[in-house]
Amino acid sequence: MTRIGITGHSNLAPASVPLVRAALAGAVAPYVNGELTGVSCLARGADQLFAEVVLDAGGRLEVVLPSVDYREAKVGPDDLERFDGLLMRSASVRYMPFRSAGEEAYAAANAVVLGGVDRLCAVWDGRPAGGRGGTGDAVAAARRRGVPVDVLWPEGARRE
């Protein structure tokens, strides 16, 4: 079984979504004939695209939510149906021991994801993290731990 985690930008431009989805599908393709498990925090953008790609490939989805209030505090009304649908299709959901979402909770969730995967997909433009627990921090932490990182930023992709 191969366990792949995700980190990535939540603010992908709409035109970038199909580019990123295709890059993620290509990244997981070598693992779909075995038992693939994707591990995601289900943030909008890259995390949710990855979750969809894993499920569409017949893989198993495990979710790590940064806090108890994550859905209420961070999932916008326009994203609730998609978030809930992915949550319902997940094999397991783990909540980090934080009541409120924030940088500390995100960093802890990233640590749990990294501690339980064989590799990490990073939908990342290479710019530094905007705060603790961001994509750049997750990539740096994965590299420190020796977790292989596949950085995916397709040509033409951009953030809003």
N, C-alpha and C positions, 0 to 999 in steps of 0.2 A: 504494500500500500504506500502511496506517495501522498504526503500532506503538504499543501502549498498554501501559504498565507498571502494576504494582499495588504498593501498600503498604497495610497494614491490620492490625488487631488479630488476634492469634492466639487470644485467649481469649474468643471470642464465646459467649454463652449459647446453649444448644441451640435455644431458641425463636426466636432471632434469625437462625439460619442461613437459613431460607426467605426471610425479609425481605431479608437481605443478598444472597442469590442473585438474587432478583428485581430488586433495585436494580442489581446488576452486569450482568444481562442487558439491562436498559434502557439502561445506559450504553454498552454495546458495540453495541447494535442498529443505530445509524446507520452502522456500519462493516462490517456483515456481508456486504453485497453486493459490496464490494471485497475486496481482500486484507488480511485482519486478522491481525496477529501480536501475541500477548500475551507479555509478558516478566514472569516471576515467579521469586521465590526459593523457592517451594513450601513456605513455612512453613505450619503448620496454620492453620486459620481462613480469613481473607480471601484469602490468597495461593492456597490450594488451590481455594477456591470460584471465584475468578477464572479459574484455569487450566481448571477444568471447564466454565465458561460459554464460554470462548473455544473450546475443543475442540468442545463441543456445537453451537456456531454455525458450525462448519466452518473455524475459524481455525487458525493455526499457533501452537505454543507453543515459546518459548525459555526455558530455565531458567538462572539464575545462582545457583550455590550459594556461600555465603559462605566455606566452608572444605572441605578434603579430608575432615575427619571429621564433616561436618554430619549425614549420615544416622545415623551411630552415636551421635553426641553429643546430637542435638536431636530426632530423630524417635522418638516413643514407640512401644512395641510395638503399641498399639491403632491407630496411624496408619501403620504400615509398608506395609500392603497398598495403601492409597490413595496414599501417597507414591510407592511403586515403580511403581504403575500409571500415574501422571501422568508420572513420569520416563521410562518406556518409550514413552509416546505423544508425548514432546517431540521437536521437530525438531533441537534442539541443546542441549547442556549445557556450561556454562562454570563452571569452578571458580576461585574467587579464590585468590590465592597465600598462603593461610594454612593451617597444619596444623590449627589448633584454632578452633572457633567462638567468637565473643566480640564485644564491642562494636566493635572495630576492623574485624573481618571483615564485620560487618553494615553498617557505614558504607561500607566499600569496595564491597560488593555493591549497596547503594542507589545509589552514585555511578555504577556501571556501568549499572544499570537506567536511571537518569535520563539518562545520556549517549547512550542509544540509542533513546529513545522520542519520539513526537510529543505524547503527553499522558500523564497519570498519573491513575489511579483511586485514591482514598484512602478506605478504609473506616475512618473516623476519627470518634471522638466529640468531637474538639476539645480534648481534654486534653493537657497537655504530655507529651513522651516520658518514659518511665520510665528510660531510659538512652540512651547514644549509639547512633545507628542505628535508633531507634524510629520509629514512624509520624509523630509530630509533626516529628521531624528531617527525615524524607524529604519531607514536605510543604513545610517551610521551604526546603529545598535546591532543590526543584523550582521554587518561586516565585522564588527568587534567580536561577535559570538561565533563567527565562522559559518554563518548561514549563507548559502549561495543566493545572490540577488540577481534577478533578471529585471533590468531597468527598461521599461517600455515607454517610449515617447515618440509615437509615429510621426513621420513627416507631415506637417500641416496641422498637428494638434496644437491647441492653445487653451489657456484658461480664461475665464471671464473676469 
